[in-house]
Amino acid sequence: MRQTFFGIATALSLIAFAGASHAQLGKAASEASDAAEHKIDQKRAESDAKKSGPVGKAVNNVKSEYHKNRSKNSAEKAKDALKGKD
């Protein structure tokens, strides 16, 4: 997980040197951070689902899917921010 986050941070810093605007980088960094946080929450929910009973599994699987979708959405927003799309 940390490698993914540091990889995103490194990529963002390289783009900063390439001349992308500060606002785009800030938004992209924020979205990348959100994506990483949701990915961590997704993995936590998956782990909790393995340890839970039937109802807990259902609840944690729903949480996992939610965080998976939010992570994917935030990653797309980060990519769009770097491209200059809003």
C-alpha positions in Angstrom: 0.0 0.0 0.0 2.8 2.4 0.9 4.6 1.6 -2.3 1.5 2.6 -4.3 1.1 5.9 -2.4 4.8 6.7 -2.7 4.7 5.8 -6.4 1.8 8.2 -6.9 3.6 10.9 -4.9 6.7 10.4 -7.0 4.8 10.7 -10.2 3.1 13.8 -9.1 6.4 15.4 -8.1 7.9 14.6 -11.5 5.0 16.2 -13.2 5.5 19.3 -11.1 9.0 19.7 -12.6 7.5 19.2 -16.1 5.6 22.5 -15.6 2.0 21.5 -14.7 0.1 24.2 -12.9 0.1 24.3 -9.1 -3.7 24.1 -8.8 -3.8 20.9 -11.0 -1.1 19.3 -8.9 -2.8 20.2 -5.7 -6.1 18.7 -6.8 -4.4 15.6 -8.2 -2.4 15.1 -5.0 -5.6 15.4 -3.0 -7.5 12.9 -5.1 -4.5 10.5 -5.1 -4.5 10.7 -1.3 -8.2 10.1 -1.1 -7.8 7.1 -3.4 -5.1 5.7 -1.1 -7.2 6.2 2.0 -10.2 4.4 0.4 -7.9 1.6 -0.7 -6.7 1.1 2.9 -10.3 1.2 4.2 -11.3 -1.4 1.5 -8.5 -3.7 2.7 -9.5 -3.2 6.3 -13.2 -4.1 5.5 -12.1 -7.2 3.6 -10.0 -8.3 6.6 -12.9 -7.6 9.0 -15.2 -9.6 6.7 -13.0 -12.7 7.0 -13.1 -12.5 10.8 -16.9 -11.8 11.0 -20.0 -13.9 11.2 -22.6 -13.9 8.4 -24.1 -10.5 9.1 -20.6 -9.0 9.6 -19.4 -10.4 6.4 -22.3 -8.9 4.5 -21.8 -5.5 6.1 -18.0 -5.5 5.6 -18.4 -6.7 2.0 -20.6 -3.7 1.3 -18.1 -1.4 2.9 -15.3 -3.0 0.9 -17.2 -2.4 -2.4 -18.0 1.2 -1.4 -14.4 2.0 -0.7 -13.3 0.1 -3.9 -15.6 2.3 -6.0 -14.6 5.5 -4.2 -10.9 4.7 -4.6 -11.4 4.1 -8.4 -13.3 7.3 -8.7 -10.7 9.3 -6.9 -7.9 7.8 -9.0 -9.8 8.8 -12.1 -10.3 12.3 -10.8 -6.5 12.6 -10.1 -5.7 11.5 -13.6 -8.2 14.0 -15.0 -6.8 16.8 -12.8 -3.3 16.2 -14.2 -4.7 16.3 -17.8 -6.4 19.6 -17.0 -9.9 18.3 -17.1 -12.3 19.5 -14.3 
